[in-house]
Every structure is written in structure tokens, then in C-alpha cells.
Amino acid sequence: MMDRFSRTKLVYGAEAMEKLASSHVAVFGIGGVGGYVVEALARSGIGALDLIDDDKVCLTNINRQIIATEKTIGRYKVDVAKERVHDINPDCVVRTYKTFFLPGTQDEFDFTEYDYVVDAIDTVAGKLAIIEKAKEADVPVISSMGAGNKTDPSMFEVADLYRTSICPLAKVMRRECRKRGIDSLKVVYSREEPRRPLDDMQEEDGQNCGSLPETDGKHTGRRAVPGSTAFVPSVAGLIAAGEVINDLIGR
């Protein structure tokens, strides 16, 4: 009998599809990378998803985030993503958290519930907290490195963090992970040298985007805005999702 995942079953088989349907994956960060992770996991038959992000859809998200349209501006990203997942697979159990993940909020989550964790956030402190929690719970994790200011999607690779090069974020993460005794970490990263933005654009945090006030501990005032394209973060997200799927079914 045909169903929404019949074509995937032709590749992986019925047993693998049952494994995916029984899997629970957490995606931290539902932006340019994380939104495509969620999309691919939902279309692959993952049975349960936790979506964690405190942001609302902003006008400037439209160029690269799959959940961002004129109709979704101002709505919480996790709410939009949940609706999209249920439009794809009504049977998927989706829990949403309007939370910015940092060491101060990490105790809200029980990582032992997860079969896999995806780190698609862009703050070092948050990424390290996710990675440490996943390692403590012995749950596999994949972390997205920098996708901003890049234009060549063919330069993405999956590697251990300590075998990466070029990526400035990966360099910082290597140093911080080494301090914490984290000796391995699967990452998606790009070997492309980041470009310098053509304009010295500054964006006030929260302006026109419905973000939370700066007093929430996330925002620290004005910051440089990286350039981005429709086809770079999306590729990073799809690669990360592919790693999750193949790892879960043992490929």
C-alpha cells in the first residue's frame, strides 16, 4: 500500500522506516540551516521532533529560511515549523520550545529522551552547552558551523571538528571543546573563505523582527549582520539531516 514515505522505503526498506518512525530528534535553532533540517526530517518519516528557538520570523529571513514568507512574518519560528511538519506528516509528534538555549536554560531539557540532536544555533556558548549535554546523555549530535558570508554550497563537508579548516567558527569551537575535554564532534562545515559583506550593514536586535528584548540575555545590542543566500544554509541543513537519517538507521 502506497503512503507518503513509499519512495523513501524503496531506498531504505520497511525496517529502516520503522526505526525512523520511532525516533525522537531535537533541532536547536530553526533558521536558515535548522529549518531545512526540520523539513528533511519530517519528509523522511521521523516520528517525533522537538523544535527549540525563541525567534520570530523576520522580513530579512525570507531570502533563506524555508519557514519564512510574507504570511509568517512576526510569528514564532517554532510554531510555523510545527504547522509545516504536520502538513507533511500529521502523525509526527512535535513539541515546541520558545527558548534560547544557553547554559542558563539547558536544564529545561532532558537529553536522554532524544535519539539524535542537531545543533543549528549561532552562539558559541549555546552550541557548547548543547554538545556537552548530548555527550553527557550519550546521544549523537551533529553541529553546524558557519554558513554566513558564503556563496559556494559545494564546499560543505561532514568531518570531525578537529579535522576542519578555514571556518572561523570551527576554529573557536575547536579551542573551546578542547578546554572541555570534548575529543570528537561531528560537524557540517564549509572550506570556503567567508566573504566580507559589501555593505557595513548594522541591524538593531529585535528591530522589525519581533525578537525578544535585549534583557533576555541573548541580545547584546548592535551587531554586524552576515550576508547569506538562499542556497548555502539550505545545503548545510540538508546535509545535516542526511547524516541524522543515515546514522539512525545504521548506514
N, C-alpha and C positions, 0 to 999 in steps of 0.2 A: 504494500500500500504506500502510495506516494505521500510525503509530508514536506514541510518547509525545509528539512535538512536532508532530503533524499540525495541530493547531489554530493553533499559532504560525505554521506555514508558510503557512496561509491568509491571514495578515496580512502577512508579510514576504516570502514566496516562497522557493523552494529555494536560490537563490544566497546569500541572506542567512543561511539556516540553515547552509549550508556554512561561511560566514565565522565564524559563532558557534562552530561545532564545532571550528574550527581556532584559536580564540582562547584566550589564556592570561591570566587575570586574577588579581591578588593582592589579597586583602582583609586589611587590617591592623585587627585588633580584631573579635572575634566575639561582640559583646554585643548590646544592645538594637537598635542600628542595624545593625551588621555582620552579625548573624545573619540578618536579613531580606534583606540584600544577597545573602548566600550562597544563601539559599533561592530567591530570584527568578532569580539567575544560573543555578543548577542547573536550574530548571524552564524556563529559556529555551534550554537546549542548549549552554551554554558548555563547551568541550572540556577545559579544564584550569584548575584553581584552586589557588592557594597560600593557605593559611589560617594567619594569624600571630596568636597570642595565648598568653600564659603562664598565664592564669587557669583555675581550675576552677569548675564550676557551683556556685552558692551558693543556699541556700534563698530568699534575697531576690531572686534573678534571675527566679523563676517568674512574677512579675506582668507581665513584659515581654519576656523573651528566648525566642525560638521553640525554642531547643535545651534550655531548662530545664524539667525535670519532676521529680517525686519520684524517678524511676528514674535520673536523670542527675546528681543532686547528688553532688558530690565528684569527678566525672570531669573530665578536661581538656576545655575547650570545643572545641578543635580536633578532638579525637578524636570527640566526639559529632557535630560538624558534618560530619566526613568520612563517618561512617556514614549520616547523613541524606542527604547528597549521593548516595551510592551506592545508597541505597534509591530515590532519584528517578531517577538515571541511572547505572547501573553502568559505563557507558563513560567517564564523566568521570574524568580523571586528577587526583587530589588529593594534594598534598603538604602536610604539616602541620609547623609550627614552634612549639614551646613556648617562645617567645621574646618578651620585652617589648621592643618596638622603641624604641630610643633611639640617640643619636649613637654610643654605645659598642658597639652591636650591629649597626649599619647595614651594616658591611662583610660580614656574613654573607649578604647578598642581592645578586644581580646583576639590577638593574632592567631591563637590556637584554633579558632573557628575556620581559618582560611586554608585552602589548598594551594593558593598562589597569591602573591602580592605584586602589584605593579606600582612603581614609584614614578609618577609623571608630574611632580611638582618642581618648582624652580628655586626654592630656598635651600641652602646647604644644611642649615640646622634641621629643617623638616625632613630632608632626604636622609640625613644620618639617623634621625630618630626612627624613621620607618625601617631602615636597613637593620638597625640594632634590634628593634622589636621582632622583626621577621627572623633574624638569626637566633634570637633567644627562644623563639617558638619552633625553631627548626622547620620553617616554612620557606619554600623557594621564593626568591624575589628577583625581579629584573628592574633596573633603574635606567631612566632616560637621561642622557647627558644633554648638552646644549644643542638646540635646534634653531636658535635665532641667528639672524645676520648671515644666513647661508642660502645658497641657490642651487646646489647640485645634490639631488637626492640619491644619486648613485654612489655617493661617498660614505653612506652609512654602513656600519659593520656591527656585528654582535661579537663581543670579546669580554674577557676578564678585565676588570678595571685596571689592573696592574700591567696590562699589555696594550693600553691605549696610548695615543699620542695626539698632538695638535690641539685637541679640545681643551679650552681653558677651564671649563667646569670640571672635567675629568681630572685635571691636574690638582685642583683644590680638593676634590673628593679623595684622590689617592693619598694626599697628605693627611687628611682628617681620618680616613679609615685606618691608615697605618697607626695613627696615635691610639685608636680604639681597639687595636688588635683584630681588626676585620681583615682576614688574609685573602679573601676572594669575593668577587661580586660580579654577577653577570650584568652587562650594560649594553645599551644601544648608543652608539656614538658616531660622530662624523669625523673623517680625516680631512675635511675641508677647512681651510683657514677662514675664520669668520671675517666678514666684510665690515668696514666702518660704515655706519649709516650715512647717507648722503646729506641729511639734514640733522642739525643738532636739536631734534625734537624732544621736548620735555612734556611729561603728562602728569598732572596732579592726580595722585592716587584717589580713586573714587569719583573723579570728575566725569560726568556723563555715563558712568558705567554701573552705578548702583552699588559700588563696593561699600564695605563697612567702614566706619570712621577710623581714623588713624589711631585712636586709642585702643583698638583691639589687639595691639601687639604685633600685628603683621606689617602695617604700613609705617613707613618712617619718613614720610614727606616726599618731596620731589625726587624723581629718579629718571635716569636715561631710559628711553624706550627702544628696545631692539627692533630691527626690521625683521619681517617674516614674509613667507609666501604661502600660497595655497598647497604647494606640492612637497614641501620639505617636512614640516611637522607631521603631516598625514602619513608619509612614508615611514617615519620613525615609529609612529603609533602602530601601523600595520605590521611592521617587523616585530615589535614587542609582542603584539597579540599572537603572532605566529609562533614565537618562542613559547609563550604560555600554553597554547594548544598542543604543540608537539611535545613539550615536557610533560604535560598532564597525561597524555596517552602513551608516553614512553617511547616516542620516536627519536 
